[in-house]
Amino acid sequence: MKNQSHRRLNISVLHTLILVALIASSVMIAEPAPVYAAPGTTSSEGQPLKFDAVESAGTPLQKMLMRSIKERKILRLPAPAHVEYEYDVVSVPKQNKAAIAAVDQVAITGRTVLTFDSPEQAGYDKWPDWIVDDALPASTTGSVSPGDYNQVIRHAVEQTFPGYWKKFEFGFEPRTFILEETYEVFPQNKIQAETFAALADTHSPIAAEVLLGFTIPGPQINYIFNQKEVKCYFGICVTLAEAKARFDLDWAFGLRHPARVTLTTPDSLEAGKVYTLSSSFTTLDWNQADYVRFGVHPGRGKEFTWYYDFFLEIKAWILGNQVIDWAKKSNFDYSKDCSVPVGIGACAIPLETNEVLTPDQTGLKWSIFNIITIGIGLIQEPAISSKGVSANWEARQGDFISNSGQLNYSGLGADTKFGPVVASAEKSTDMHLKLSGFRYEFNNFVLSYSGSFHTKLFNYHFEPIIFHIYTFDLVTLSGGLHPSIGIHPGTEGLVQRTLRVTPGQPHYHTTTTIISDAPDPSEVDQTFTVSFTVTSPFGVPSGIVTVSVSGTPESCSEKLVGGSGSCQITLNTPGEYTLTATYAGGGGFLPSSGNESHTVTRIEKKIIDIDIRSGIEPNNLYCQRGELVRRGVFDVVIITTESFDATTVDHSTVTFEGASEIHYDRRTGELRRHELDVDGDSDIDLRFHFRLGETDLTCDSTEGTLIGKTFDGQAIQGIDSVRMVNYGR
């Protein structure tokens, strides 16, 4: 059963026609594809182009009508007897193509005429009655003239076209509807050029507020939608009813990152001395007054700003008499208030990825004369990931830049070191330190917004049209490089301080010498000792000396005592090396260094037989509560075999897992030598005694190694198993 409702002039305009955002897609940054017709929709004489079903031109409403009416005719569904479209665009180019917020001044008009031979072509059994409700829509101010206007209109038609109702029955006659659209877009003020202001000097640390980001105030947009119902007979037409909707839009889009930057320095710099300075970058949570204080669009006081305010006015007439006159104000706000607008620990962008909002959710939905209902939905597709905050630093004495570089903040609010900074006694007595060029960098930052255009015309239902509203790629503001935001245009962008340079302490010449590296040559994996001195004719230097080895990462360091010191190094690869001892300086003494060559050799070791805890199996060694029994003593015997004579071993060179023989001559201090036949084979063996706590064994060891040399220098090595026994658990 087809709809047979009354026609009611409730004109329920719920929120605004964000349809004006469709225009914005052809005038905003990033140069998106135009939503409306391509060039060529105006004739060579400058008159609006007329067409019947050319889907390449027209407003979104016209395009939807063209597509849907064509489909309805193919499917033999109710459709108008005739449709005529007119469309025109007049654009004034923007003056400054580089200005972020600069847009064209645009005027767009569209006119659509729909002619129906009967209500069946509009999907009705009978045309709805003419009734004006006595209630205003919610949140509006104005007036209405309620009543049933059926007889008034019937009488007016009879007076204008005598005999008309003898040919047609009231409610079943032909009708013509005219839909007129007018869009006007006016650019607002351009974003100001970037400027910087210096800060006064203070004692360390100093702090200053900076504002990174951008704010783009949208162009002023006016939209007028005019709907007429006319009666035509023998080429004469009169307007029975007319409704006009006017919209004014104000909007803004922005990403702002207010922060407090500290610069920590000494109160003065000593000439010739090396300094490392620090800075921190801490986010702030600003309100509207803070942004105004910085001369920036308040943007509702939000860090992430996207909102619009609009004014809607509705007027309607029947036979030239005004029956509706009301207005309302409304807004739509996606702004987000957060101390960290993006990045780790930040508040989220207001919409989730690829979120779709229906017209009921956006509130962008209205109907006029119960003939046409329009709704706008929104689709957001953000792609955002952050990288970090950086700044440039510079240390200058007069016209001389002593040091400069880039500072990458290690974390929001954390002190980050930078330098070195060295003042010269030969330059200006003032050192000027400056932090500038703050940037918040991203791996990716793209925001894409689309809309869905929903329409119900008479009793037709159309499939929504998806249209592009706005695409913002941060690379546009970053000069085509990595996406980032810098100092907000028109705000302060420096943190700086001037320090007094004082004369430095006397700096005395020094000489660093390696006096020995023993043993040299050393063997692979053998530790050798490097001894060094640092001298000066002006006194005894103090400080640290570091010994490095050419071609390796190996090094050792030791503090000087009385101008001398030593440290140990172990190398695991044979070869010729250069040892470099470097004195770091200090206490007025200048740095210096000295070199010495060193050789590392690899000697092939002869494998020999040994017996741990001779004559006892297994070779138990003891731990107590997970630690070696430190005072426990055990023996290890070098066994004489057919291929090796144990008596040829120089007992003074023998160690077992780092431990040496514990028996020595109390008069001479020499190690005792124990030669005897341990295994009863009539050969002389060599026995050693070791203290368990002096070895490098652990309670998890499974074998022990003995090393040494023979009297003629042959390296030897013997390995035997051990069984670590834990007790006292």
Rosetta blueprint (number, residue, H / E / L):
1 M L
2 K L
3 N E
4 Q L
5 S L
6 H L
7 R E
8 R E
9 L L
10 N L
11 I L
12 S L
13 V L
14 L E
15 H L
16 T L
17 L L
18 I L
19 L L
20 V H
21 A H
22 L H
23 I H
24 A H
25 S L
26 S L
27 V L
28 M L
29 I L
30 A L
31 E L
32 P L
33 A L
34 P L
35 V L
36 Y L
37 A L
38 A L
39 P L
40 G L
41 T L
42 T E
43 S L
44 S L
45 E L
46 G L
47 Q L
48 P E
49 L E
50 K E
51 F E
52 D L
53 A L
54 V L
55 E L
56 S L
57 A L
58 G L
59 T L
60 P H
61 L H
62 Q H
63 K H
64 M H
65 L H
66 M H
67 R H
68 S H
69 I H
70 K H
71 E H
72 R H
73 K H
74 I H
75 L L
76 R L
77 L L
78 P L
79 A L
80 P L
81 A L
82 H E
83 V E
84 E E
85 Y E
86 E E
87 Y E
88 D E
89 V E
90 V E
91 S E
92 V E
93 P L
94 K L
95 Q L
96 N L
97 K L
98 A L
99 A L
100 I L
101 A L
102 A L
103 V L
104 D L
105 Q E
106 V E
107 A E
108 I E
109 T E
110 G E
111 R E
112 T E
113 V E
114 L E
115 T E
116 F E
117 D L
118 S L
119 P H
120 E H
121 Q H
122 A H
123 G L
124 Y E
125 D L
126 K L
127 W L
128 P L
129 D L
130 W E
131 I E
132 V E
133 D L
134 D L
135 A L
136 L L
137 P L
138 A L
139 S L
140 T L
141 T E
142 G E
143 S E
144 V E
145 S L
146 P L
147 G E
148 D E
149 Y L
150 N H
151 Q H
152 V H
153 I H
154 R H
155 H H
156 A H
157 V H
158 E H
159 Q H
160 T H
161 F L
162 P L
163 G L
164 Y H
165 W H
166 K H
167 K H
168 F L
169 E L
170 F L
171 G L
172 F L
173 E L
174 P L
175 R E
176 T E
177 F E
178 I E
179 L E
180 E E
181 E E
182 T E
183 Y E
184 E E
185 V E
186 F E
187 P L
188 Q L
189 N L
190 K L
191 I L
192 Q L
193 A L
194 E L
195 T L
196 F L
197 A L
198 A L
199 L L
200 A L
201 D L
202 T L
203 H L
204 S L
205 P L
206 I E
207 A E
208 A E
209 E E
210 V E
211 L E
212 L E
213 G E
214 F E
215 T E
216 I E
217 P E
218 G L
219 P L
220 Q E
221 I E
222 N E
223 Y E
224 I E
225 F E
226 N E
227 Q E
228 K E
229 E E
230 V E
231 K E
232 C E
233 Y E
234 F L
235 G L
236 I E
237 C E
238 V E
239 T E
240 L E
241 A E
242 E E
243 A E
244 K E
245 A E
246 R E
247 F E
248 D E
249 L E
250 D E
251 W E
252 A E
253 F E
254 G E
255 L E
256 R E
257 H E
258 P E
259 A E
260 R E
261 V E
262 T E
263 L E
264 T E
265 T L
266 P L
267 D L
268 S E
269 L E
270 E E
271 A L
272 G L
273 K L
274 V E
275 Y E
276 T E
277 L E
278 S E
279 S E
280 S E
281 F E
282 T E
283 T E
284 L L
285 D L
286 W L
287 N L
288 Q H
289 A H
290 D H
291 Y H
292 V H
293 R H
294 F L
295 G L
296 V L
297 H L
298 P L
299 G H
300 R H
301 G H
302 K L
303 E L
304 F E
305 T E
306 W E
307 Y E
308 Y E
309 D E
310 F E
311 F E
312 L E
313 E E
314 I E
315 K E
316 A E
317 W E
318 I E
319 L L
320 G L
321 N E
322 Q E
323 V E
324 I E
325 D E
326 W E
327 A E
328 K E
329 K E
330 S E
331 N E
332 F E
333 D E
334 Y L
335 S L
336 K E
337 D L
338 C L
339 S L
340 V L
341 P L
342 V L
343 G L
344 I L
345 G L
346 A L
347 C L
348 A L
349 I L
350 P L
351 L L
352 E L
353 T L
354 N L
355 E E
356 V E
357 L E
358 T L
359 P H
360 D H
361 Q H
362 T H
363 G L
364 L L
365 K E
366 W E
367 S E
368 I E
369 F L
370 N L
371 I L
372 I E
373 T E
374 I E
375 G E
376 I E
377 G E
378 L E
379 I E
380 Q E
381 E E
382 P E
383 A E
384 I E
385 S E
386 S E
387 K E
388 G E
389 V E
390 S E
391 A E
392 N E
393 W E
394 E E
395 A E
396 R E
397 Q E
398 G L
399 D L
400 F E
401 I E
402 S E
403 N E
404 S E
405 G E
406 Q E
407 L E
408 N E
409 Y L
410 S L
411 G L
412 L L
413 G L
414 A L
415 D L
416 T E
417 K E
418 F E
419 G E
420 P E
421 V E
422 V E
423 A L
424 S L
425 A L
426 E L
427 K L
428 S L
429 T L
430 D E
431 M E
432 H E
433 L E
434 K E
435 L E
436 S E
437 G E
438 F E
439 R E
440 Y E
441 E E
442 F E
443 N E
444 N E
445 F E
446 V E
447 L E
448 S E
449 Y E
450 S E
451 G E
452 S E
453 F E
454 H E
455 T E
456 K E
457 L E
458 F L
459 N L
460 Y E
461 H E
462 F L
463 E L
464 P L
465 I E
466 I E
467 F E
468 H E
469 I E
470 Y E
471 T E
472 F E
473 D E
474 L H
475 V H
476 T H
477 L H
478 S H
479 G L
480 G L
481 L L
482 H L
483 P L
484 S E
485 I E
486 G L
487 I E
488 H L
489 P L
490 G L
491 T L
492 E L
493 G L
494 L L
495 V E
496 Q E
497 R E
498 T E
499 L E
500 R E
501 V E
502 T E
503 P L
504 G L
505 Q L
506 P L
507 H L
508 Y E
509 H L
510 T L
511 T E
512 T E
513 T E
514 I E
515 I E
516 S E
517 D E
518 A E
519 P L
520 D L
521 P L
522 S E
523 E E
524 V L
525 D L
526 Q L
527 T E
528 F E
529 T E
530 V E
531 S E
532 F E
533 T E
534 V E
535 T E
536 S E
537 P L
538 F L
539 G E
540 V L
541 P L
542 S L
543 G L
544 I E
545 V E
546 T E
547 V E
548 S E
549 V E
550 S L
551 G L
552 T L
553 P L
554 E L
555 S E
556 C E
557 S E
558 E E
559 K E
560 L L
561 V E
562 G L
563 G L
564 S E
565 G E
566 S E
567 C E
568 Q E
569 I E
570 T E
571 L L
572 N L
573 T L
574 P L
575 G E
576 E E
577 Y E
578 T E
579 L E
580 T E
581 A E
582 T E
583 Y E
584 A L
585 G L
586 G E
587 G L
588 G L
589 F E
590 L L
591 P L
592 S E
593 S E
594 G E
595 N E
596 E E
597 S E
598 H E
599 T E
600 V E
601 T E
602 R L
603 I L
604 E L
605 K L
606 K E
607 I E
608 I L
609 D L
610 I E
611 D E
612 I E
613 R L
614 S L
615 G L
616 I L
617 E L
618 P L
619 N L
620 N E
621 L E
622 Y E
623 C E
624 Q E
625 R L
626 G L
627 E E
628 L E
629 V L
630 R L
631 R L
632 G L
633 V E
634 F E
635 D E
636 V E
637 V E
638 I E
639 I L
640 T L
641 T E
642 E L
643 S L
644 F E
645 D L
646 A H
647 T H
648 T H
649 V E
650 D E
651 H E
652 S E
653 T E
654 V E
655 T E
656 F E
657 E L
658 G L
659 A E
660 S L
661 E L
662 I L
663 H L
664 Y E
665 D L
666 R L
667 R L
668 T L
669 G L
670 E L
671 L E
672 R L
673 R L
674 H E
675 E E
676 L E
677 D L
678 V L
679 D L
680 G L
681 D L
682 S L
683 D L
684 I L
685 D E
686 L E
687 R E
688 F E
689 H E
690 F E
691 R E
692 L H
693 G H
694 E H
695 T L
696 D L
697 L L
698 T L
699 C L
700 D L
701 S L
702 T L
703 E E
704 G E
705 T E
706 L E
707 I E
708 G E
709 K E
710 T E
711 F L
712 D L
713 G L
714 Q L
715 A E
716 I E
717 Q E
718 G E
719 I E
720 D E
721 S E
722 V L
723 R E
724 M E
725 V E
726 N E
727 Y E
728 G L
729 R L
